[in-house]
Amino acid sequence: MLDFARLPQMRGCYRDYFFRDVNMAGFDFIGDMSFFDEELGRLEALLGVRGARATVGQNPAADYSSMREVALTTGPVRDELAEILTDEVAFYRQHLGRR
């Protein structure tokens, strides 16, 4: 994952390629993936529909859930990803639909 994030093509990928010259204020919804279930509910309310839920993060390892939580919230991998993707995270947070 770190090698992928370090690729020059990944630097500024969202800001400079996917959303270059896009007026982000034109989006009705930009959700915070840190709160996926809550944000999905907010999107459903906005759309007036209820969608099917996908099964996410299924792994047969007994300690998978705790390992996943640690990897996503603490530790050297998370810290290095945050450093590598500083500009992408700042772009996302700038446009995040905080309530």
TORKOL-4160 file (C-alpha; in steps of 0.2 Angstrom, whole numbers, padded with zeros to 4 digits, m for minus):
99
<pt num="1" X="0000" Y="0000" Z="0000"/>
<pt num="2" X="0014" Y="0012" Z="0004"/>
<pt num="3" X="0023" Y="0008" Z="m0012"/>
<pt num="4" X="0007" Y="0012" Z="m0022"/>
<pt num="5" X="0004" Y="0028" Z="m0012"/>
<pt num="6" X="0022" Y="0034" Z="m0016"/>
<pt num="7" X="0020" Y="0032" Z="m0035"/>
<pt num="8" X="0022" Y="0050" Z="m0043"/>
<pt num="9" X="0005" Y="0046" Z="m0052"/>
<pt num="10" X="m0004" Y="0045" Z="m0036"/>
<pt num="11" X="0002" Y="0062" Z="m0029"/>
<pt num="12" X="m0013" Y="0074" Z="m0031"/>
<pt num="13" X="m0023" Y="0061" Z="m0041"/>
<pt num="14" X="m0040" Y="0067" Z="m0035"/>
<pt num="15" X="m0036" Y="0085" Z="m0034"/>
<pt num="16" X="m0026" Y="0087" Z="m0050"/>
<pt num="17" X="m0034" Y="0073" Z="m0061"/>
<pt num="18" X="m0051" Y="0067" Z="m0056"/>
<pt num="19" X="m0057" Y="0084" Z="m0049"/>
<pt num="20" X="m0046" Y="0097" Z="m0059"/>
<pt num="21" X="m0056" Y="0112" Z="m0064"/>
<pt num="22" X="m0072" Y="0105" Z="m0055"/>
<pt num="23" X="m0082" Y="0117" Z="m0044"/>
<pt num="24" X="m0084" Y="0106" Z="m0029"/>
<pt num="25" X="m0098" Y="0117" Z="m0022"/>
<pt num="26" X="m0108" Y="0109" Z="m0036"/>
<pt num="27" X="m0109" Y="0092" Z="m0027"/>
<pt num="28" X="m0124" Y="0089" Z="m0016"/>
<pt num="29" X="m0115" Y="0077" Z="m0005"/>
<pt num="30" X="m0097" Y="0074" Z="0000"/>
<pt num="31" X="m0096" Y="0061" Z="0014"/>
<pt num="32" X="m0083" Y="0057" Z="0027"/>
<pt num="33" X="m0078" Y="0039" Z="0025"/>
<pt num="34" X="m0072" Y="0038" Z="0043"/>
<pt num="35" X="m0091" Y="0038" Z="0047"/>
<pt num="36" X="m0097" Y="0027" Z="0033"/>
<pt num="37" X="m0113" Y="0020" Z="0040"/>
<pt num="38" X="m0118" Y="0037" Z="0046"/>
<pt num="39" X="m0114" Y="0045" Z="0030"/>
<pt num="40" X="m0123" Y="0032" Z="0020"/>
<pt num="41" X="m0138" Y="0036" Z="0030"/>
<pt num="42" X="m0136" Y="0054" Z="0026"/>
<pt num="43" X="m0135" Y="0050" Z="0008"/>
<pt num="44" X="m0150" Y="0039" Z="0008"/>
<pt num="45" X="m0160" Y="0053" Z="0017"/>
<pt num="46" X="m0154" Y="0065" Z="0004"/>
<pt num="47" X="m0159" Y="0054" Z="m0011"/>
<pt num="48" X="m0175" Y="0047" Z="m0002"/>
<pt num="49" X="m0170" Y="0029" Z="m0004"/>
<pt num="50" X="m0163" Y="0015" Z="0006"/>
<pt num="51" X="m0149" Y="0005" Z="m0002"/>
<pt num="52" X="m0142" Y="m0013" Z="0000"/>
<pt num="53" X="m0128" Y="m0014" Z="0012"/>
<pt num="54" X="m0112" Y="m0022" Z="0006"/>
<pt num="55" X="m0102" Y="m0034" Z="0017"/>
<pt num="56" X="m0086" Y="m0024" Z="0020"/>
<pt num="57" X="m0069" Y="m0030" Z="0028"/>
<pt num="58" X="m0074" Y="m0049" Z="0030"/>
<pt num="59" X="m0059" Y="m0059" Z="0034"/>
<pt num="60" X="m0058" Y="m0076" Z="0042"/>
<pt num="61" X="m0044" Y="m0072" Z="0053"/>
<pt num="62" X="m0049" Y="m0071" Z="0071"/>
<pt num="63" X="m0041" Y="m0055" Z="0075"/>
<pt num="64" X="m0044" Y="m0046" Z="0059"/>
<pt num="65" X="m0056" Y="m0033" Z="0065"/>
<pt num="66" X="m0044" Y="m0027" Z="0079"/>
<pt num="67" X="m0029" Y="m0028" Z="0066"/>
<pt num="68" X="m0039" Y="m0018" Z="0054"/>
<pt num="69" X="m0044" Y="m0005" Z="0067"/>
<pt num="70" X="m0026" Y="m0002" Z="0072"/>
<pt num="71" X="m0020" Y="m0001" Z="0055"/>
<pt num="72" X="m0033" Y="0012" Z="0050"/>
<pt num="73" X="m0031" Y="0023" Z="0066"/>
<pt num="74" X="m0013" Y="0021" Z="0073"/>
<pt num="75" X="0004" Y="0016" Z="0069"/>
<pt num="76" X="0018" Y="0019" Z="0056"/>
<pt num="77" X="0008" Y="0014" Z="0041"/>
<pt num="78" X="m0006" Y="0026" Z="0044"/>
<pt num="79" X="0006" Y="0039" Z="0049"/>
<pt num="80" X="0016" Y="0037" Z="0033"/>
<pt num="81" X="0001" Y="0037" Z="0022"/>
<pt num="82" X="m0005" Y="0053" Z="0030"/>
<pt num="83" X="0012" Y="0061" Z="0026"/>
<pt num="84" X="0013" Y="0054" Z="0009"/>
<pt num="85" X="m0005" Y="0060" Z="0005"/>
<pt num="86" X="m0005" Y="0076" Z="0014"/>
<pt num="87" X="m0011" Y="0086" Z="m0001"/>
<pt num="88" X="m0025" Y="0074" Z="m0005"/>
<pt num="89" X="m0031" Y="0073" Z="0013"/>
<pt num="90" X="m0031" Y="0092" Z="0014"/>
<pt num="91" X="m0041" Y="0093" Z="m0002"/>
<pt num="92" X="m0054" Y="0080" Z="0004"/>
<pt num="93" X="m0056" Y="0089" Z="0021"/>
<pt num="94" X="m0058" Y="0106" Z="0012"/>
<pt num="95" X="m0073" Y="0100" Z="0003"/>
<pt num="96" X="m0080" Y="0088" Z="0016"/>
<pt num="97" X="m0098" Y="0092" Z="0020"/>
<pt num="98" X="m0096" Y="0094" Z="0039"/>
<pt num="99" X="m0112" Y="0097" Z="0048"/>
